[in-house]
Amino acid sequence: MTITTSEPEPGVLQILMDRPRARNALNLELVEELRRSIASEGARAIVLGSTSRESFSAGVDLKLADHERAQVSRALYGLYHDMRNSDVIIVAAASGHAVGGGAQLMIASDIRIAGPDAAIRFLGPGHGLAVGAWGLPSLVGRGRAMELLLSMRSVAATDALAIGLVESVDPEPLPRALALASHIVTLSPEAVAAVKRIASLTRWDEALTAERQFNDHWDGAIPVSSDDG
């Protein structure tokens, strides 16, 4: 298993990525387990985090063969779609690194709570990919999103809060996320689903499809000269 799940209270599902030695690098097993868990019935609020405070997710596993990385990339777009299209509210609790696919898991979530040590980075053009362009502009604005996506620089937690990339910074992001999820499940399920649906009326689905279609050409190879920092 590459995730651990629990139900701290009725209606709240906690999903923790559990590949600490690999900094929760994303392989196909992890992506498929996340997708199955998020689709499970009964949850009204999901908290997505990590068993380790050192890393939320380091992105697609660079130890995989090229064709396997490409397969994981394609599977991730299905996961992002499921997360955004679900009526369930997903709260990301992120400590440490959130890079590439890990950063996209954050923007696919509905609410983001970061630890003070969080560092968010969208790697893409250096790998021949468009990464995060489907969701980042709605959070931080088009111009700032362009700068973050093309510079591929790391964004510290305090800066992420200032620009709207995360909603709060907390020394204990996981308990804070669980407290919020506990509140959400006391609300009307129909009203919560409506809020999520209405707040998402920015045509993210069209942008996600366009980004996915562009990235489908990727063979998993990473240029030696790319700036992975």
QUIGILIN-V579661 format. One record per helix or strand of 3 or more residues. SS is the DSSP state (h for helix, s for strand). FROM is the first residue (numbers start at 1). TO is the last residue. If there is no record, write none. Layout:
# QUIGILIN-V579661
<<SS,FROM,TO> <SS,FROM,TO>>
This chain:
# QUIGILIN-V579661
<<s,3,9> <s,12,17> <h,20,22> <h,28,38> <s,45,50> <s,55,57> <h,66,85> <s,89,94> <s,97,99> <h,101,108> <s,111,114> <s,119,121> <h,125,127> <h,137,140> <h,142,151> <h,157,163> <h,173,184> <h,189,199> <h,204,215>>
